[in-house]
């Protein structure tokens, strides 16, 4: 790594607002919420292609389940004062 690149990255991660595993949960929740937000449009775009439309409907349902699971894990972390 070049000297300037080393300086750019030198202090990353020194200050953390939470543990890595909690950050990972929040980051993943955000990513999945963004995906969920798009599924209705994908479903509408596939209006005449039933197999594709069904795929997006299934993906939306799975994503909602994953989001709920992530929310529960975050709640558990907060309740146990680990967050």
N, CA, C and O atoms as a GROMACS GRO file, in nm:
protein
  332
    1UNK      N    1   0.084  -0.117   0.000
    1UNK     CA    2   0.000   0.000   0.000
    1UNK      C    3   0.090   0.124   0.000
    1UNK      O    4   0.193   0.128   0.067
    2UNK      N    5   0.048   0.224  -0.076
    2UNK     CA    6   0.129   0.346  -0.082
    2UNK      C    7   0.115   0.424   0.047
    2UNK      O    8   0.021   0.404   0.124
    3UNK      N    9   0.208   0.513   0.070
    3UNK     CA   10   0.210   0.593   0.192
    3UNK      C   11   0.083   0.678   0.205
    3UNK      O   12   0.027   0.686   0.314
    4UNK      N   13   0.038   0.741   0.096
    4UNK     CA   14  -0.083   0.825   0.105
    4UNK      C   15  -0.206   0.739   0.133
    4UNK      O   16  -0.294   0.781   0.208
    5UNK      N   17  -0.213   0.621   0.075
    5UNK     CA   18  -0.326   0.532   0.100
    5UNK      C   19  -0.326   0.484   0.245
    5UNK      O   20  -0.431   0.472   0.307
    6UNK      N   21  -0.208   0.458   0.298
    6UNK     CA   22  -0.198   0.418   0.438
    6UNK      C   23  -0.248   0.528   0.529
    6UNK      O   24  -0.315   0.501   0.629
    7UNK      N   25  -0.216   0.653   0.496
    7UNK     CA   26  -0.263   0.766   0.577
    7UNK      C   27  -0.414   0.781   0.569
    7UNK      O   28  -0.479   0.814   0.669
    8UNK      N   29  -0.472   0.758   0.451
    8UNK     CA   30  -0.617   0.770   0.435
    8UNK      C   31  -0.691   0.670   0.523
    8UNK      O   32  -0.799   0.700   0.574
    9UNK      N   33  -0.634   0.553   0.542
    9UNK     CA   34  -0.700   0.446   0.616
    9UNK      C   35  -0.651   0.432   0.758
    9UNK      O   36  -0.701   0.349   0.834
   10UNK      N   37  -0.556   0.510   0.795
   10UNK     CA   38  -0.487   0.496   0.922
   10UNK      C   39  -0.580   0.499   1.044
   10UNK      O   40  -0.558   0.424   1.139
   11UNK      N   41  -0.682   0.581   1.042
   11UNK     CA   42  -0.765   0.599   1.161
   11UNK      C   43  -0.905   0.539   1.148
   11UNK      O   44  -0.988   0.555   1.237
   12UNK      N   45  -0.930   0.469   1.038
   12UNK     CA   46  -1.062   0.406   1.024
   12UNK      C   47  -1.083   0.303   1.132
   12UNK      O   48  -0.996   0.221   1.159
   13UNK      N   49  -1.199   0.307   1.195
   13UNK     CA   50  -1.234   0.208   1.295
   13UNK      C   51  -1.187   0.240   1.435
   13UNK      O   52  -1.212   0.162   1.527
   14UNK      N   53  -1.119   0.352   1.454
   14UNK     CA   54  -1.073   0.386   1.590
   14UNK      C   55  -1.191   0.417   1.681
   14UNK      O   56  -1.191   0.378   1.798
   15UNK      N   57  -1.290   0.486   1.629
   15UNK     CA   58  -1.407   0.521   1.708
   15UNK      C   59  -1.524   0.438   1.658
   15UNK      O   60  -1.560   0.442   1.540
   16UNK      N   61  -1.582   0.362   1.749
   16UNK     CA   62  -1.694   0.276   1.711
   16UNK      C   63  -1.811   0.306   1.802
   16UNK      O   64  -1.795   0.320   1.923
   17UNK      N   65  -1.929   0.314   1.743
   17UNK     CA   66  -2.049   0.341   1.820
   17UNK      C   67  -2.111   0.215   1.878
   17UNK      O   68  -2.196   0.223   1.966
   18UNK      N   69  -2.067   0.100   1.831
   18UNK     CA   70  -2.120  -0.027   1.882
   18UNK      C   71  -2.024  -0.139   1.840
   18UNK      O   72  -1.931  -0.117   1.763
   19UNK      N   73  -2.050  -0.256   1.891
   19UNK     CA   74  -1.967  -0.373   1.858
   19UNK      C   75  -1.986  -0.409   1.710
   19UNK      O   76  -2.090  -0.378   1.650
   20UNK      N   77  -1.886  -0.474   1.653
   20UNK     CA   78  -1.892  -0.511   1.512
   20UNK      C   79  -2.017  -0.592   1.479
   20UNK      O   80  -2.083  -0.566   1.377
   21UNK      N   81  -2.051  -0.689   1.563
   21UNK     CA   82  -2.166  -0.774   1.531
   21UNK      C   83  -2.296  -0.695   1.533
   21UNK      O   84  -2.387  -0.726   1.456
   22UNK      N   85  -2.307  -0.594   1.618
   22UNK     CA   86  -2.427  -0.509   1.619
   22UNK      C   87  -2.430  -0.419   1.496
   22UNK      O   88  -2.535  -0.399   1.435
   23UNK      N   89  -2.316  -0.365   1.460
   23UNK     CA   90  -2.307  -0.285   1.338
   23UNK      C   91  -2.347  -0.369   1.217
   23UNK      O   92  -2.419  -0.321   1.129
   24UNK      N   93  -2.301  -0.493   1.213
   24UNK     CA   94  -2.334  -0.583   1.102
   24UNK      C   95  -2.486  -0.603   1.092
   24UNK      O   96  -2.542  -0.600   0.983
   25UNK      N   97  -2.551  -0.622   1.206
   25UNK     CA   98  -2.697  -0.640   1.207
   25UNK      C   99  -2.768  -0.517   1.152
   25UNK      O  100  -2.858  -0.529   1.068
   26UNK      N  101  -2.728  -0.400   1.198
   26UNK     CA  102  -2.792  -0.275   1.154
   26UNK      C  103  -2.764  -0.251   1.006
   26UNK      O  104  -2.854  -0.211   0.931
   27UNK      N  105  -2.643  -0.275   0.964
   27UNK     CA  106  -2.606  -0.257   0.823
   27UNK      C  107  -2.688  -0.350   0.734
   27UNK      O  108  -2.739  -0.309   0.630
   28UNK      N  109  -2.699  -0.474   0.775
   28UNK     CA  110  -2.775  -0.572   0.696
   28UNK      C  111  -2.923  -0.537   0.694
   28UNK      O  112  -2.989  -0.552   0.590
   29UNK      N  113  -2.976  -0.491   0.806
   29UNK     CA  114  -3.116  -0.448   0.809
   29UNK      C  115  -3.138  -0.335   0.708
   29UNK      O  116  -3.235  -0.338   0.633
   30UNK      N  117  -3.051  -0.239   0.706
   30UNK     CA  118  -3.062  -0.128   0.612
   30UNK      C  119  -3.058  -0.176   0.467
   30UNK      O  120  -3.137  -0.132   0.384
   31UNK      N  121  -2.966  -0.266   0.439
   31UNK     CA  122  -2.953  -0.319   0.304
   31UNK      C  123  -3.080  -0.392   0.260
   31UNK      O  124  -3.126  -0.377   0.147
   32UNK      N  125  -3.133  -0.471   0.351
   32UNK     CA  126  -3.254  -0.548   0.318
   32UNK      C  127  -3.378  -0.460   0.308
   32UNK      O  128  -3.467  -0.488   0.228
   33UNK      N  129  -3.386  -0.355   0.389
   33UNK     CA  130  -3.497  -0.260   0.377
   33UNK      C  131  -3.495  -0.191   0.241
   33UNK      O  132  -3.599  -0.168   0.180
   34UNK      N  133  -3.376  -0.159   0.193
   34UNK     CA  134  -3.364  -0.101   0.060
   34UNK      C  135  -3.414  -0.197  -0.047
   34UNK      O  136  -3.483  -0.156  -0.141
   35UNK      N  137  -3.381  -0.324  -0.034
   35UNK     CA  138  -3.429  -0.424  -0.129
   35UNK      C  139  -3.580  -0.437  -0.124
   35UNK      O  140  -3.647  -0.440  -0.227
   36UNK      N  141  -3.633  -0.445  -0.005
   36UNK     CA  142  -3.778  -0.460   0.012
   36UNK      C  143  -3.851  -0.344  -0.055
   36UNK      O  144  -3.956  -0.364  -0.116
   37UNK      N  145  -3.797  -0.227  -0.044
   37UNK     CA  146  -3.856  -0.107  -0.100
   37UNK      C  147  -3.874  -0.118  -0.251
   37UNK      O  148  -3.965  -0.057  -0.307
   38UNK      N  149  -3.788  -0.196  -0.318
   38UNK     CA  150  -3.791  -0.209  -0.464
   38UNK      C  151  -3.882  -0.321  -0.514
   38UNK      O  152  -3.923  -0.318  -0.630
   39UNK      N  153  -3.915  -0.418  -0.431
   39UNK     CA  154  -3.985  -0.536  -0.480
   39UNK      C  155  -4.120  -0.506  -0.542
   39UNK      O  156  -4.157  -0.571  -0.641
   40UNK      N  157  -4.196  -0.412  -0.491
   40UNK     CA  158  -4.326  -0.382  -0.551
   40UNK      C  159  -4.310  -0.334  -0.696
   40UNK      O  160  -4.392  -0.366  -0.782
   41UNK      N  161  -4.205  -0.258  -0.721
   41UNK     CA  162  -4.180  -0.213  -0.859
   41UNK      C  163  -4.141  -0.331  -0.947
   41UNK      O  164  -4.187  -0.341  -1.061
   42UNK      N  165  -4.057  -0.420  -0.894
   42UNK     CA  166  -4.018  -0.538  -0.971
   42UNK      C  167  -4.141  -0.623  -1.004
   42UNK      O  168  -4.153  -0.675  -1.115
   43UNK      N  169  -4.230  -0.637  -0.909
   43UNK     CA  170  -4.352  -0.715  -0.930
   43UNK      C  171  -4.437  -0.650  -1.038
   43UNK      O  172  -4.488  -0.718  -1.127
   44UNK      N  173  -4.452  -0.519  -1.032
   44UNK     CA  174  -4.529  -0.447  -1.134
   44UNK      C  175  -4.464  -0.459  -1.272
   44UNK      O  176  -4.533  -0.472  -1.373
   45UNK      N  177  -4.332  -0.455  -1.276
   45UNK     CA  178  -4.261  -0.466  -1.404
   45UNK      C  179  -4.281  -0.603  -1.469
   45UNK      O  180  -4.272  -0.615  -1.591
   46UNK      N  181  -4.307  -0.703  -1.390
   46UNK     CA  182  -4.322  -0.840  -1.441
   46UNK      C  183  -4.469  -0.878  -1.457
   46UNK      O  184  -4.504  -0.997  -1.458
   47UNK      N  185  -4.554  -0.780  -1.468
   47UNK     CA  186  -4.700  -0.803  -1.470
   47UNK      C  187  -4.743  -0.914  -1.565
   47UNK      O  188  -4.830  -0.994  -1.530
   48UNK      N  189  -4.685  -0.922  -1.683
   48UNK     CA  190  -4.728  -1.020  -1.783
   48UNK      C  191  -4.644  -1.147  -1.783
   48UNK      O  192  -4.668  -1.237  -1.863
   49UNK      N  193  -4.545  -1.153  -1.695
   49UNK     CA  194  -4.459  -1.272  -1.688
   49UNK      C  195  -4.480  -1.339  -1.554
   49UNK      O  196  -4.409  -1.311  -1.457
   50UNK      N  197  -4.577  -1.428  -1.548
   50UNK     CA  198  -4.622  -1.485  -1.420
   50UNK      C  199  -4.510  -1.552  -1.343
   50UNK      O  200  -4.503  -1.538  -1.221
   51UNK      N  201  -4.422  -1.626  -1.409
   51UNK     CA  202  -4.314  -1.694  -1.337
   51UNK      C  203  -4.215  -1.594  -1.276
   51UNK      O  204  -4.165  -1.616  -1.166
   52UNK      N  205  -4.188  -1.484  -1.346
   52UNK     CA  206  -4.099  -1.381  -1.291
   52UNK      C  207  -4.170  -1.306  -1.180
   52UNK      O  208  -4.110  -1.278  -1.075
   53UNK      N  209  -4.296  -1.274  -1.202
   53UNK     CA  210  -4.374  -1.204  -1.099
   53UNK      C  211  -4.379  -1.287  -0.971
   53UNK      O  212  -4.362  -1.233  -0.862
   54UNK      N  213  -4.403  -1.416  -0.983
   54UNK     CA  214  -4.408  -1.506  -0.867
   54UNK      C  215  -4.273  -1.509  -0.794
   54UNK      O  216  -4.268  -1.513  -0.671
   55UNK      N  217  -4.164  -1.508  -0.872
   55UNK     CA  218  -4.031  -1.503  -0.812
   55UNK      C  219  -4.016  -1.379  -0.724
   55UNK      O  220  -3.970  -1.388  -0.611
   56UNK      N  221  -4.055  -1.261  -0.777
   56UNK     CA  222  -4.042  -1.137  -0.699
   56UNK      C  223  -4.134  -1.136  -0.578
   56UNK      O  224  -4.096  -1.083  -0.474
   57UNK      N  225  -4.251  -1.192  -0.591
   57UNK     CA  226  -4.343  -1.201  -0.476
   57UNK      C  227  -4.279  -1.289  -0.368
   57UNK      O  228  -4.284  -1.255  -0.250
   58UNK      N  229  -4.221  -1.401  -0.408
   58UNK     CA  230  -4.153  -1.489  -0.312
   58UNK      C  231  -4.035  -1.419  -0.247
   58UNK      O  232  -4.016  -1.428  -0.126
   59UNK      N  233  -3.956  -1.348  -0.328
   59UNK     CA  234  -3.840  -1.277  -0.274
   59UNK      C  235  -3.884  -1.171  -0.173
   59UNK      O  236  -3.819  -1.153  -0.069
   60UNK      N  237  -3.992  -1.102  -0.202
   60UNK     CA  238  -4.045  -1.001  -0.110
   60UNK      C  239  -4.083  -1.065   0.023
   60UNK      O  240  -4.053  -1.011   0.129
   61UNK      N  241  -4.150  -1.178   0.016
   61UNK     CA  242  -4.191  -1.248   0.138
   61UNK      C  243  -4.069  -1.294   0.219
   61UNK      O  244  -4.065  -1.275   0.340
   62UNK      N  245  -3.970  -1.352   0.151
   62UNK     CA  246  -3.849  -1.396   0.220
   62UNK      C  247  -3.777  -1.277   0.284
   62UNK      O  248  -3.727  -1.286   0.396
   63UNK      N  249  -3.772  -1.166   0.210
   63UNK     CA  250  -3.706  -1.048   0.262
   63UNK      C  251  -3.777  -0.995   0.385
   63UNK      O  252  -3.712  -0.954   0.482
   64UNK      N  253  -3.910  -0.995   0.383
   64UNK     CA  254  -3.985  -0.950   0.500
   64UNK      C  255  -3.956  -1.040   0.620
   64UNK      O  256  -3.943  -0.991   0.733
   65UNK      N  257  -3.945  -1.169   0.598
   65UNK     CA  258  -3.911  -1.262   0.706
   65UNK      C  259  -3.771  -1.233   0.760
   65UNK      O  260  -3.749  -1.231   0.881
   66UNK      N  261  -3.676  -1.211   0.670
   66UNK     CA  262  -3.539  -1.181   0.713
   66UNK      C  263  -3.532  -1.049   0.789
   66UNK      O  264  -3.460  -1.038   0.888
   67UNK      N  265  -3.607  -0.950   0.744
   67UNK     CA  266  -3.610  -0.821   0.813
   67UNK      C  267  -3.666  -0.838   0.954
   67UNK      O  268  -3.611  -0.783   1.050
   68UNK      N  269  -3.774  -0.912   0.966
   68UNK     CA  270  -3.832  -0.936   1.099
   68UNK      C  271  -3.734  -1.008   1.190
   68UNK      O  272  -3.724  -0.977   1.308
   69UNK      N  273  -3.663  -1.103   1.136
   69UNK     CA  274  -3.564  -1.177   1.215
   69UNK      C  275  -3.449  -1.085   1.260
   69UNK      O  276  -3.405  -1.090   1.375
   70UNK      N  277  -3.402  -1.001   1.168
   70UNK     CA  278  -3.297  -0.904   1.203
   70UNK      C  279  -3.345  -0.808   1.311
   70UNK      O  280  -3.271  -0.778   1.405
   71UNK      N  281  -3.468  -0.760   1.299
   71UNK     CA  282  -3.523  -0.670   1.401
   71UNK      C  283  -3.526  -0.737   1.538
   71UNK      O  284  -3.494  -0.675   1.639
   72UNK      N  285  -3.565  -0.863   1.541
   72UNK     CA  286  -3.569  -0.936   1.668
   72UNK      C  287  -3.430  -0.951   1.727
   72UNK      O  288  -3.411  -0.935   1.848
   73UNK      N  289  -3.332  -0.981   1.644
   73UNK     CA  290  -3.195  -0.994   1.693
   73UNK      C  291  -3.144  -0.861   1.749
   73UNK      O  292  -3.076  -0.858   1.852
   74UNK      N  293  -3.177  -0.752   1.683
   74UNK     CA  294  -3.136  -0.620   1.732
   74UNK      C  295  -3.206  -0.590   1.864
   74UNK      O  296  -3.143  -0.536   1.956
   75UNK      N  297  -3.334  -0.623   1.875
   75UNK     CA  298  -3.406  -0.604   2.001
   75UNK      C  299  -3.341  -0.684   2.114
   75UNK      O  300  -3.325  -0.633   2.225
   76UNK      N  301  -3.303  -0.809   2.085
   76UNK     CA  302  -3.237  -0.892   2.186
   76UNK      C  303  -3.106  -0.828   2.232
   76UNK      O  304  -3.075  -0.827   2.351
   77UNK      N  305  -3.030  -0.775   2.138
   77UNK     CA  306  -2.903  -0.709   2.172
   77UNK      C  307  -2.929  -0.588   2.262
   77UNK      O  308  -2.856  -0.565   2.359
   78UNK      N  309  -3.031  -0.511   2.231
   78UNK     CA  310  -3.063  -0.393   2.312
   78UNK      C  311  -3.110  -0.434   2.450
   78UNK      O  312  -3.067  -0.376   2.550
   79UNK      N  313  -3.200  -0.534   2.457
   79UNK     CA  314  -3.251  -0.581   2.586
   79UNK      C  315  -3.140  -0.635   2.675
   79UNK      O  316  -3.144  -0.618   2.797
   80UNK      N  317  -3.041  -0.699   2.616
   80UNK     CA  318  -2.933  -0.757   2.696
   80UNK      C  319  -2.822  -0.655   2.721
   80UNK      O  320  -2.716  -0.690   2.773
   81UNK      N  321  -2.848  -0.531   2.685
   81UNK     CA  322  -2.755  -0.420   2.707
   81UNK      C  323  -2.621  -0.442   2.638
   81UNK      O  324  -2.517  -0.398   2.686
   82UNK      N  325  -2.625  -0.511   2.526
   82UNK     CA  326  -2.502  -0.535   2.447
   82UNK      C  327  -2.487  -0.436   2.333
   82UNK      O  328  -2.382  -0.431   2.269
   83UNK      N  329  -2.588  -0.359   2.307
   83UNK     CA  330  -2.586  -0.269   2.191
   83UNK      C  331  -2.519  -0.138   2.226
   83UNK      O  332  -2.508  -0.050   2.141
   0.00000   0.00000   0.00000
